[in-house]
């Protein structure tokens, strides 16, 4: 991993750690290369009868797309997520959607035309 990506990830990563420890339900995380909107929520998995606690990544804006900042952040966020599942909302580009599929994420059924993805903690 490039040193610049580690630095960017670490800055947003530290903000994410602070958010997860707090009583806040949502927050914008931002550094020079990345802007991310996160939430703590509950979602009903398909075929489940109970709500699952999730870390939602509701918006992610890479200021320099294609450099790996977003995917590195998502990998790290899922890894340290204390909840049962990570949910990523509104994946707007086909290239990004393919990355989720290759990385083992599952498309989450919604009424929205834009794909959303989940990954359950193992």
ABEGO torsion letter per residue (X at the ends): XBAAAAAAAAAAAAAAAAAAABABABBBBBBAABBBBBBBBBBBBBGBABBBBBBBBABBBBABBGAGAAAAAAAAAAAABABABBBBBGBABAAAAAAAAAAGBBBBBBABABBBBBBBBX
